[in-house]
Amino acid sequence: MLAFYPSGACAPILKSDRNRPLRPQDMEHLKAVIELTRKMEALALKGDKAAVDNGCWALNGLIRDYAYELRARAEHERSNHDRKGGASYSV
C-alpha cells in the first residue's frame, strides 16, 4: 500500500509499522529532520538577504516552503506516535 501526499510524493506503508511505538532510532531520525528544517529556514533567510533577482527569491521561497512542510510532517508523525503510547521527546 502507498500513502500519497499532497505534493504528489508517495511512500510505502507497512501494516506492521502503523501502530508501532517510536523506537530510539526513530526519535533520533525525527529530531534530525526537525533540525534540518531549522537549518533550511536559516539558509533561506540568509539567501533572501543576498538575493539579487526574482530567481533567487523564488529558490529561497521553495527552500522555506519545503522546510515548513517537512517540519509539519515530522511533528505530525511524532504526535501520532505519542498518542499511541510511544516514547515522547521534545525538540
BANUTOR-325986 format. One record per residue (C-alpha): residue number from 1; residue in three letters; x, y, z. Coordinates in Angstrom, 2 decimals, padded with zeros to 5 digits, always signed. Layout:
N
+-------+------+---------+---------+---------+
! vexgu ! rodo !    east !   north !      up !
+-------+------+---------+---------+---------+
!   NUM !  ala !       X !       Y !       Z !
...
+-------+------+---------+---------+---------+
***
This chain:
91
+-------+------+---------+---------+---------+
! vexgu ! rodo !    east !   north !      up !
+-------+------+---------+---------+---------+
!     1 !  met ! +000.00 ! +000.00 ! +000.00 !
!     2 !  leu ! +001.26 ! +003.53 ! -000.75 !
!     3 !  ala ! +000.46 ! +006.79 ! +001.01 !
!     4 !  phe ! +000.12 ! +009.73 ! -001.36 !
!     5 !  tyr ! +000.96 ! +013.19 ! -000.13 !
!     6 !  pro ! -000.43 ! +016.49 ! -001.46 !
!     7 !  ser ! +002.93 ! +017.17 ! -003.12 !
!     8 !  gly ! +002.48 ! +014.04 ! -005.24 !
!     9 !  ala ! +005.14 ! +012.04 ! -003.42 !
!    10 !  cys ! +004.34 ! +008.58 ! -002.18 !
!    11 !  ala ! +005.76 ! +006.25 ! +000.43 !
!    12 !  pro ! +005.08 ! +002.64 ! +001.35 !
!    13 !  ile ! +003.04 ! +001.97 ! +004.47 !
!    14 !  leu ! +003.84 ! -001.26 ! +006.20 !
!    15 !  lys ! +000.88 ! -002.66 ! +008.10 !
!    16 !  ser ! +003.14 ! -003.89 ! +010.89 !
!    17 !  asp ! +004.52 ! -000.35 ! +011.40 !
!    18 !  arg ! +001.23 ! +001.52 ! +011.71 !
!    19 !  asn ! +000.75 ! +001.07 ! +015.44 !
!    20 !  arg ! +004.34 ! +000.55 ! +016.46 !
!    21 !  pro ! +005.60 ! +002.96 ! +019.14 !
!    22 !  leu ! +008.63 ! +005.05 ! +018.32 !
!    23 !  arg ! +011.97 ! +003.37 ! +018.85 !
!    24 !  pro ! +015.04 ! +005.38 ! +019.96 !
!    25 !  gln ! +016.37 ! +005.42 ! +016.38 !
!    26 !  asp ! +013.00 ! +006.74 ! +015.15 !
!    27 !  met ! +013.13 ! +009.55 ! +017.68 !
!    28 !  glu ! +016.67 ! +010.42 ! +016.62 !
!    29 !  his ! +015.62 ! +010.46 ! +012.97 !
!    30 !  leu ! +012.70 ! +012.81 ! +013.66 !
!    31 !  lys ! +014.97 ! +015.08 ! +015.71 !
!    32 !  ala ! +017.44 ! +015.17 ! +012.81 !
!    33 !  val ! +014.66 ! +016.04 ! +010.35 !
!    34 !  ile ! +013.43 ! +018.89 ! +012.55 !
!    35 !  glu ! +016.99 ! +020.18 ! +012.99 !
!    36 !  leu ! +017.47 ! +020.02 ! +009.21 !
!    37 !  thr ! +014.34 ! +022.13 ! +008.71 !
!    38 !  arg ! +015.72 ! +024.78 ! +011.07 !
!    39 !  lys ! +018.92 ! +024.89 ! +009.02 !
!    40 !  met ! +016.88 ! +025.13 ! +005.82 !
!    41 !  glu ! +014.93 ! +028.09 ! +007.20 !
!    42 !  ala ! +018.14 ! +029.85 ! +008.24 !
!    43 !  leu ! +019.62 ! +029.20 ! +004.80 !
!    44 !  ala ! +016.53 ! +030.66 ! +003.11 !
!    45 !  leu ! +016.67 ! +033.77 ! +005.31 !
!    46 !  lys ! +020.37 ! +034.24 ! +004.55 !
!    47 !  gly ! +019.61 ! +033.76 ! +000.85 !
!    48 !  asp ! +016.82 ! +036.35 ! +000.96 !
!    49 !  lys ! +019.27 ! +038.92 ! +002.31 !
!    50 !  ala ! +021.73 ! +038.18 ! -000.51 !
!    51 !  ala ! +019.15 ! +037.76 ! -003.30 !
!    52 !  val ! +019.68 ! +039.88 ! -006.39 !
!    53 !  asp ! +016.78 ! +038.84 ! -008.60 !
!    54 !  asn ! +013.43 ! +037.06 ! -008.66 !
!    55 !  gly ! +015.02 ! +033.68 ! -009.34 !
!    56 !  cys ! +016.99 ! +033.87 ! -006.10 !
!    57 !  trp ! +013.90 ! +034.85 ! -004.12 !
!    58 !  ala ! +011.91 ! +032.04 ! -005.69 !
!    59 !  leu ! +014.59 ! +029.50 ! -004.80 !
!    60 !  asn ! +014.72 ! +030.71 ! -001.21 !
!    61 !  gly ! +010.93 ! +030.59 ! -001.05 !
!    62 !  leu ! +010.98 ! +026.95 ! -002.17 !
!    63 !  ile ! +013.59 ! +026.08 ! +000.45 !
!    64 !  arg ! +011.46 ! +027.75 ! +003.13 !
!    65 !  asp ! +008.24 ! +026.07 ! +001.94 !
!    66 !  tyr ! +009.85 ! +022.62 ! +001.93 !
!    67 !  ala ! +011.30 ! +023.25 ! +005.39 !
!    68 !  tyr ! +007.83 ! +024.10 ! +006.75 !
!    69 !  glu ! +006.30 ! +021.05 ! +005.07 !
!    70 !  leu ! +008.99 ! +018.69 ! +006.36 !
!    71 !  arg ! +008.75 ! +020.04 ! +009.89 !
!    72 !  ala ! +004.96 ! +019.76 ! +009.90 !
!    73 !  arg ! +005.13 ! +016.14 ! +008.74 !
!    74 !  ala ! +007.82 ! +015.23 ! +011.29 !
!    75 !  glu ! +005.87 ! +016.84 ! +014.13 !
!    76 !  his ! +002.67 ! +015.15 ! +012.97 !
!    77 !  glu ! +004.43 ! +011.79 ! +012.94 !
!    78 !  arg ! +005.82 ! +012.41 ! +016.41 !
!    79 !  ser ! +002.40 ! +013.37 ! +017.79 !
!    80 !  asn ! +000.77 ! +010.30 ! +016.18 !
!    81 !  his ! +003.21 ! +008.02 ! +017.94 !
!    82 !  asp ! +002.88 ! +009.95 ! +021.22 !
!    83 !  arg ! -000.90 ! +009.39 ! +021.13 !
!    84 !  lys ! -000.34 ! +005.69 ! +020.56 !
!    85 !  gly ! +001.70 ! +005.47 ! +023.73 !
!    86 !  gly ! +005.11 ! +005.62 ! +022.14 !
!    87 !  ala ! +008.15 ! +007.32 ! +023.55 !
!    88 !  ser ! +007.95 ! +011.07 ! +023.83 !
!    89 !  tyr ! +010.61 ! +013.70 ! +023.37 !
!    90 !  ser ! +010.97 ! +017.40 ! +022.96 !
!    91 !  val ! +012.86 ! +019.16 ! +020.20 !
+-------+------+---------+---------+---------+
***
